[in-house]
Amino acid sequence: MTPSQVDSRVVRGTGLDAVQLLDETGARHGSTQYDRWLEGLDADPALALRLYEDMIVVRRIDAEATALQRQGELALWPPLLGQEAAQIGSGRALRTDDFVFSSYREHAVAYTRGVALVDLVRVWRGVTASGWDPYAVNMATPQVIIGAQTLHATGYAMGVQNDGADAVAVAYLGDGAMSQGDVNEAFVFAATYGAPVVFFCQNNQWAISEPVTLQSTVPLVDRAVGFGLPGVRVDGNDVLAVLAVTHEALDRARTGGGATFVEAVTYRMGPHTTADDPTRYRDPAELETWAGRDPISRYRTYLTGLGLLTADEEARVQGVADRAAAELRAGCIALEDPPALSIFDHVYAEPHAALAAERAAYAQYLEGFADGADGDRDRTEGAAAPDPTTAPDPTTAPDPTTGTTDPATGTTDPATGTDAPTGGAR
């Protein structure tokens, strides 16, 4: 897996001006700066194939979760379609002792950290306030408050620094978060204290319905220098470039070089969330352009050219993806609503009189209903049950909006949803 001698580390004239090792045609280009970070992968075909499997699996489970929301099994879901390389490439660069602080779209990063599939949807089904144990996988549960996780990551990194360890904190944020005060404050603290933190910004071009060009008249990476942070812009649809750039940023943090800002230029192919309708504000031609930059297609072409991705291997990977989707669906549907009064659990570490009074008042309120104080299940009398005949076969990969996305190619129709977009800008 030797790259060509053509160094196209910085791609210009494409609107990206970003580090790129694998172009849109699937051709690999050498880089004197970044190839060394891929030596392990270049020497081990199994590692190269794992990146492909990861992207196929996370695209498949993302499509399944979207279908579950459309069928009434989830309250909401923020799709990651199109951002697989940015998340898998960066996630696979991390060590197990590194700690991730993410926003709400990093399902693929969670997958690389070992989060159980069903835990990805617990919060979105409304059965818990937190999907998994952060310390079991060294990843905090998703932050919905836009940009708040950057401060958490910086504080954690300063703690690691004080402990004399060489672990790194990684904060994932979107382009929309760059306008938040918390993010700018995090940059100031990280730069001032040389904290071992990587700020990984997935610029997917849209903060709900606001294009990134309305937020910033310059590339987002250019803001880093104003805070005294080294910054790098990478083609977020090139899994190899993302992997290499993240490895370099992590190494800088581990060896006393402080924080790095990474802008991964990618594209949100689907809606902001399943409550959004991007056809109201996005040009179909733009969607078509970015579909031609699909992260999985170019990597498939690359592996096929190397003779690594055979028909048998492709079938194996698709089988893994289908089984993961079936597992996610079965786990989601099996989730039970918690007892109503459990909402008062784990609010304070010690007994709290005011909370106890609120709990007692709510219990008395529940007693006024015919089904008593259990409150374990939603009262659904009069609600229309979902039509089971509309649910897709769990072994197929539905499009996030129409149920027809091919998980291998990622081709998709424009998203359709409800009129009002919800959630924070990403």
C-alpha positions as CSV (number, residue, x, y, z in Angstrom):
1,M,0.0,0.0,0.0
2,T,2.7,2.4,-1.0
3,P,1.4,5.9,-2.0
4,S,2.3,7.6,-5.2
5,Q,5.2,10.1,-5.2
6,V,2.8,13.0,-6.0
7,D,2.5,15.1,-2.9
8,S,-1.0,16.5,-2.9
9,R,-1.1,17.2,0.8
10,V,-2.9,20.5,0.3
11,V,-5.6,20.3,-2.3
12,R,-6.3,23.7,-4.0
13,G,-8.7,24.9,-6.5
14,T,-11.5,22.6,-5.2
15,G,-12.9,24.9,-2.5
16,L,-11.3,22.7,0.1
17,D,-7.7,23.9,0.5
18,A,-7.2,21.0,2.9
19,V,-4.9,18.1,3.7
20,Q,-5.9,15.2,1.4
21,L,-4.2,11.8,0.9
22,L,-7.0,10.0,-0.9
23,D,-8.7,12.0,-3.6
24,E,-12.3,11.7,-4.9
25,T,-11.3,9.1,-7.5
26,G,-9.8,6.9,-4.9
27,A,-6.2,7.6,-5.8
28,R,-3.6,7.7,-3.0
29,H,-1.1,10.5,-2.9
30,G,2.1,10.7,-0.9
31,S,2.9,13.2,1.8
32,T,6.2,13.7,3.4
33,Q,4.5,15.1,6.5
34,Y,1.7,12.7,7.0
35,D,2.6,9.3,5.5
36,R,4.6,8.4,8.6
37,W,1.4,8.4,10.6
38,L,-0.1,5.7,8.3
39,E,2.8,3.3,8.4
40,G,1.1,0.8,10.7
41,L,-2.0,0.8,8.5
42,D,0.0,0.5,5.3
43,A,1.8,-2.5,6.7
44,D,-1.4,-4.3,7.9
45,P,-4.2,-4.9,5.4
46,A,-6.5,-5.9,8.3
47,L,-6.3,-2.3,9.7
48,A,-7.1,-0.9,6.3
49,L,-10.1,-3.1,5.9
50,R,-11.3,-2.3,9.4
51,L,-11.7,1.4,8.5
52,Y,-13.9,0.3,5.6
53,E,-16.0,-2.0,7.8
54,D,-16.4,0.7,10.4
55,M,-17.7,3.2,7.9
56,I,-20.1,0.7,6.4
57,V,-21.4,-0.4,9.8
58,V,-22.0,3.1,11.1
59,R,-23.7,4.2,7.9
60,R,-26.0,1.2,8.3
61,I,-26.9,1.7,11.9
62,D,-27.4,5.4,11.3
63,A,-30.0,4.6,8.6
64,E,-31.6,2.1,10.9
65,A,-31.9,4.6,13.7
66,T,-33.5,7.1,11.3
67,A,-36.0,4.5,10.2
68,L,-36.8,3.7,13.8
69,Q,-37.6,7.4,14.4
70,R,-39.8,7.6,11.3
71,Q,-41.7,4.6,12.7
72,G,-42.3,6.2,16.1
73,E,-39.7,4.2,18.0
74,L,-37.4,7.1,18.7
75,A,-38.4,10.7,19.5
76,L,-35.6,12.2,17.5
77,W,-32.4,11.2,15.7
78,P,-29.5,13.4,14.4
79,P,-28.1,11.5,11.3
80,L,-24.4,11.4,10.5
81,L,-24.7,10.4,6.8
82,G,-21.7,11.8,4.9
83,Q,-19.5,12.3,8.0
84,E,-18.4,8.7,8.4
85,A,-14.7,9.3,7.5
86,A,-14.3,12.3,9.8
87,Q,-15.6,10.4,12.7
88,I,-14.1,6.9,12.1
89,G,-10.7,8.3,11.0
90,S,-10.4,10.5,14.1
91,G,-11.9,7.9,16.5
92,R,-9.5,5.1,15.4
93,A,-6.5,7.4,16.1
94,L,-7.3,7.5,19.8
95,R,-5.8,5.5,22.6
96,T,-8.1,3.8,25.1
97,D,-7.0,6.2,27.9
98,D,-7.8,9.3,25.8
99,F,-11.2,10.8,26.8
100,V,-13.8,12.1,24.3
101,F,-16.2,14.9,24.8
102,S,-18.7,15.0,22.0
103,S,-21.7,16.7,20.6
104,Y,-24.8,14.7,19.7
105,R,-23.9,13.5,16.2
106,E,-20.8,11.5,17.0
107,H,-22.4,8.0,16.8
108,A,-19.5,6.7,14.8
109,V,-17.0,8.0,17.4
110,A,-19.0,6.2,20.1
111,Y,-18.9,3.1,18.0
112,T,-15.1,3.2,17.9
113,R,-15.0,3.6,21.7
114,G,-17.0,0.5,22.2
115,V,-20.4,1.9,23.2
116,A,-23.1,-0.8,22.9
117,L,-25.4,-0.2,19.9
118,V,-28.5,0.0,22.0
119,D,-26.9,2.6,24.2
120,L,-26.7,4.9,21.2
121,V,-30.5,5.3,21.2
122,R,-31.5,5.2,24.8
123,V,-31.6,9.0,25.2
124,W,-33.3,9.4,21.8
125,R,-36.1,7.0,22.9
126,G,-36.6,9.1,26.0
127,V,-36.0,6.3,28.5
128,T,-32.9,7.8,30.2
129,A,-31.0,11.0,30.7
130,S,-27.7,9.4,29.9
131,G,-26.9,6.6,27.4
132,W,-23.9,4.9,28.9
133,D,-21.2,4.9,31.7
134,P,-18.6,7.5,30.5
135,Y,-15.8,5.9,32.5
136,A,-16.4,2.5,31.0
137,V,-15.5,3.7,27.5
138,N,-13.7,7.0,28.2
139,M,-16.3,9.0,26.4
140,A,-18.8,11.4,27.9
141,T,-22.4,11.1,26.9
142,P,-23.4,13.5,24.1
143,Q,-23.7,17.2,24.9
144,V,-26.8,18.9,23.5
145,I,-25.8,22.3,24.8
146,I,-23.9,23.7,21.8
147,G,-20.2,23.9,22.4
148,A,-20.3,23.3,26.2
149,Q,-18.2,20.1,25.8
150,T,-15.2,22.1,24.7
151,L,-14.9,23.6,28.2
152,H,-15.3,20.1,29.7
153,A,-12.6,18.7,27.5
154,T,-10.2,21.6,28.3
155,G,-10.8,21.2,32.1
156,Y,-10.2,17.4,31.8
157,A,-7.0,18.0,29.8
158,M,-5.7,20.4,32.4
159,G,-6.3,17.7,35.0
160,V,-4.4,15.2,33.0
161,Q,-1.6,17.7,32.7
162,N,-1.5,18.2,36.4
163,D,-1.4,14.4,36.9
164,G,1.6,14.2,34.7
165,A,-0.1,11.7,32.4
166,D,0.1,11.6,28.6
167,A,-3.6,11.0,27.8
168,V,-5.4,13.5,25.6
169,A,-8.9,15.0,25.7
170,V,-10.7,15.3,22.4
171,A,-13.6,17.7,21.9
172,Y,-15.9,17.2,18.9
173,L,-17.8,20.2,17.8
174,G,-19.6,21.4,14.7
175,D,-19.3,24.6,12.6
176,G,-22.3,26.1,14.3
177,A,-20.5,25.8,17.7
178,M,-17.7,28.1,16.6
179,S,-20.0,31.1,17.3
180,Q,-20.5,30.1,20.9
181,G,-18.8,31.8,23.8
182,D,-18.0,28.6,25.5
183,V,-15.9,27.4,22.6
184,N,-13.9,30.6,22.4
185,E,-13.3,30.5,26.2
186,A,-12.1,26.9,25.9
187,F,-9.7,28.0,23.2
188,V,-8.3,30.7,25.5
189,F,-7.8,28.4,28.4
190,A,-6.3,25.6,26.2
191,A,-3.8,27.9,24.6
192,T,-2.9,29.7,27.8
193,Y,-2.2,26.5,29.8
194,G,-0.9,24.4,26.9
195,A,-3.6,21.8,27.7
196,P,-3.4,18.4,25.9
197,V,-6.6,18.7,24.1
198,V,-7.6,18.3,20.4
199,F,-10.6,20.4,19.2
200,F,-12.0,18.4,16.3
201,C,-14.5,20.6,14.3
202,Q,-16.6,18.8,11.7
203,N,-17.5,21.6,9.4
204,N,-20.5,20.0,7.7
205,Q,-21.4,23.3,6.0
206,W,-24.8,23.8,7.8
207,A,-25.8,24.9,11.3
208,I,-29.4,23.7,10.9
209,S,-30.4,26.1,8.0
210,E,-27.6,28.5,8.3
211,P,-24.6,28.0,6.0
212,V,-21.2,28.3,7.4
213,T,-20.4,31.2,5.1
214,L,-22.8,33.3,7.1
215,Q,-21.0,32.6,10.3
216,S,-17.5,33.1,9.1
217,T,-16.0,35.1,6.2
218,V,-12.8,33.1,6.5
219,P,-12.1,29.3,6.8
220,L,-12.8,28.3,10.4
221,V,-9.2,27.0,10.8
222,D,-8.0,30.6,10.4
223,R,-9.5,31.5,13.7
224,A,-7.1,29.2,15.6
225,V,-4.1,31.4,15.1
226,G,-5.8,34.3,16.9
227,F,-6.0,32.2,20.0
228,G,-2.4,31.0,19.7
229,L,-3.4,27.5,18.6
230,P,-1.9,25.5,15.7
231,G,-4.7,24.7,13.2
232,V,-5.0,22.3,10.4
233,R,-7.7,21.9,7.7
234,V,-8.3,18.4,6.4
235,D,-10.6,16.8,3.9
236,G,-13.1,15.3,6.2
237,N,-14.3,12.8,3.6
238,D,-10.8,11.3,3.3
239,V,-10.5,8.7,6.1
240,L,-6.7,8.4,5.7
241,A,-6.0,12.1,5.9
242,V,-8.3,12.4,8.9
243,L,-6.5,9.5,10.6
244,A,-3.1,11.0,9.9
245,V,-3.9,14.5,10.9
246,T,-5.5,13.3,14.2
247,H,-2.5,11.2,15.0
248,E,-0.2,14.2,14.6
249,A,-2.4,16.4,16.8
250,L,-2.6,13.7,19.5
251,D,1.2,13.3,19.4
252,R,1.7,17.0,19.7
253,A,-0.6,17.0,22.8
254,R,1.2,14.0,24.4
255,T,4.6,15.5,24.0
256,G,4.0,18.9,25.5
257,G,3.0,20.8,22.4
258,G,-0.4,21.7,23.7
259,A,-3.8,21.9,21.9
260,T,-4.6,21.7,18.2
261,F,-7.6,22.8,16.3
262,V,-8.6,20.5,13.4
263,E,-11.2,21.6,10.9
264,A,-12.5,18.6,9.0
265,V,-14.3,19.8,5.9
266,T,-17.2,17.4,5.3
267,Y,-20.9,17.6,4.5
268,R,-24.2,16.7,6.2
269,M,-26.0,14.7,3.5
270,G,-29.2,14.3,5.5
271,P,-31.2,16.6,7.7
272,H,-29.9,18.3,10.8
273,T,-32.2,16.0,12.8
274,T,-35.3,14.0,11.8
275,A,-37.3,17.1,12.7
276,D,-35.7,19.1,9.9
277,D,-36.5,19.5,6.2
278,P,-33.3,20.6,4.4
279,T,-35.1,20.8,1.0
280,R,-36.5,24.1,2.2
281,Y,-33.1,25.8,2.4
282,R,-30.5,23.7,0.5
283,D,-29.8,23.6,-3.2
284,P,-30.1,20.1,-4.7
285,A,-27.0,20.8,-6.9
286,E,-25.0,21.3,-3.7
287,L,-26.1,17.9,-2.5
288,E,-25.2,16.3,-5.8
289,T,-21.7,17.9,-5.7
290,W,-21.0,16.5,-2.3
291,A,-22.4,13.1,-3.1
292,G,-19.6,12.9,-5.6
293,R,-17.2,13.3,-2.7
294,D,-18.6,10.4,-0.8
295,P,-16.1,9.1,1.8
296,I,-17.0,5.4,1.5
297,S,-17.0,5.3,-2.3
298,R,-13.5,6.7,-2.6
299,Y,-12.1,4.4,0.0
300,R,-13.8,1.4,-1.6
301,T,-12.2,2.2,-4.9
302,Y,-8.8,2.5,-3.2
303,L,-9.1,-0.9,-1.4
304,T,-10.4,-2.6,-4.5
305,G,-7.4,-1.3,-6.5
306,L,-5.1,-2.7,-3.9
307,G,-6.8,-6.1,-4.2
308,L,-7.8,-6.0,-0.6
309,L,-11.6,-5.6,-1.0
310,T,-12.7,-8.8,-2.7
311,A,-16.3,-9.8,-3.4
312,D,-16.1,-12.2,-0.4
313,E,-14.8,-9.5,1.9
314,E,-17.5,-7.0,0.7
315,A,-20.2,-9.6,1.5
316,R,-18.7,-10.2,4.9
317,V,-18.7,-6.5,5.7
318,Q,-22.3,-6.1,4.6
319,G,-23.2,-9.1,6.8
320,V,-21.6,-7.4,9.8
321,A,-23.5,-4.2,9.0
322,D,-26.9,-6.0,8.6
323,R,-26.4,-7.8,11.9
324,A,-25.5,-4.6,13.7
325,A,-28.7,-2.9,12.3
326,A,-30.8,-5.9,13.5
327,E,-29.2,-5.7,16.9
328,L,-29.9,-2.0,17.2
329,R,-33.5,-2.4,16.2
330,A,-34.2,-5.3,18.5
331,G,-32.4,-3.5,21.4
332,C,-34.3,-0.3,20.8
333,I,-37.7,-1.9,20.7
334,A,-37.0,-3.9,23.8
335,L,-36.2,-0.8,25.9
336,E,-38.8,-0.2,28.6
337,D,-39.9,3.1,30.0
338,P,-38.6,3.8,33.5
339,P,-40.8,4.3,36.5
340,A,-42.2,7.8,36.5
341,L,-40.7,8.7,39.9
342,S,-37.2,7.6,38.8
343,I,-36.8,11.1,37.3
344,F,-36.0,12.2,40.8
345,D,-33.2,9.7,41.2
346,H,-29.5,10.7,41.0
347,V,-30.2,14.5,41.1
348,Y,-28.2,15.1,44.2
349,A,-25.5,12.9,45.9
350,E,-27.1,13.5,49.3
351,P,-30.7,13.6,50.5
352,H,-32.4,16.9,49.6
353,A,-35.5,18.1,51.3
354,A,-36.8,20.2,48.5
355,L,-36.4,17.4,46.0
356,A,-38.1,15.0,48.4
357,A,-41.0,17.3,48.6
358,E,-41.3,17.6,44.8
359,R,-41.2,13.8,44.5
360,A,-44.0,13.4,47.0
361,A,-46.1,16.0,45.3
362,Y,-45.6,14.3,41.9
363,A,-46.4,10.9,43.4
364,Q,-49.7,12.4,44.7
365,Y,-50.4,13.9,41.3
366,L,-50.0,10.5,39.6
367,E,-52.4,8.9,42.1
368,G,-55.1,11.0,40.6
369,F,-55.0,8.9,37.4
370,A,-56.9,5.7,36.9
371,D,-53.7,3.7,36.4
372,G,-52.4,4.7,39.8
373,A,-49.0,6.0,40.7
374,D,-47.0,3.6,38.6
375,G,-46.6,5.9,35.7
376,D,-44.3,3.3,34.2
377,R,-45.8,3.6,30.7
378,D,-47.1,6.5,28.7
379,R,-50.9,6.7,28.6
380,T,-51.7,6.0,25.0
381,E,-55.5,5.6,24.9
382,G,-56.8,7.1,21.7
383,A,-53.3,7.2,20.0
384,A,-52.9,5.6,16.7
385,A,-50.6,2.6,16.8
386,P,-47.8,2.5,14.2
387,D,-48.7,0.4,11.1
388,P,-46.3,-2.7,11.4
389,T,-46.6,-3.2,7.7
390,T,-44.6,0.0,7.1
391,A,-41.6,-1.1,9.0
392,P,-38.7,-2.1,6.7
393,D,-36.9,-5.4,6.9
394,P,-34.2,-4.8,9.6
395,T,-31.7,-6.4,7.4
396,T,-32.0,-3.7,4.7
397,A,-30.5,-0.3,4.9
398,P,-33.2,2.3,4.7
399,D,-32.6,5.8,3.4
400,P,-32.7,8.3,6.3
401,T,-35.7,9.8,4.7
402,T,-37.2,7.4,2.2
403,G,-36.0,4.0,3.4
404,T,-34.0,3.3,0.3
405,T,-30.4,4.3,0.9
406,D,-27.8,1.8,-0.3
407,P,-25.4,1.5,2.7
408,A,-22.5,0.8,0.3
409,T,-22.9,3.8,-2.0
410,G,-24.7,6.2,0.3
411,T,-26.8,7.6,-2.5
412,T,-29.8,9.4,-1.0
413,D,-32.8,11.5,-2.0
414,P,-33.2,15.0,-0.4
415,A,-34.4,14.7,3.2
416,T,-38.0,15.3,4.1
417,G,-39.3,15.8,7.6
418,T,-41.5,18.1,9.7
419,D,-41.6,21.8,9.1
420,A,-39.9,23.0,12.2
421,P,-36.2,22.3,12.8
422,T,-35.3,21.6,16.4
423,G,-32.1,21.0,18.4
424,G,-28.9,23.1,18.4
425,A,-26.9,24.3,15.5
426,R,-24.4,21.8,14.2
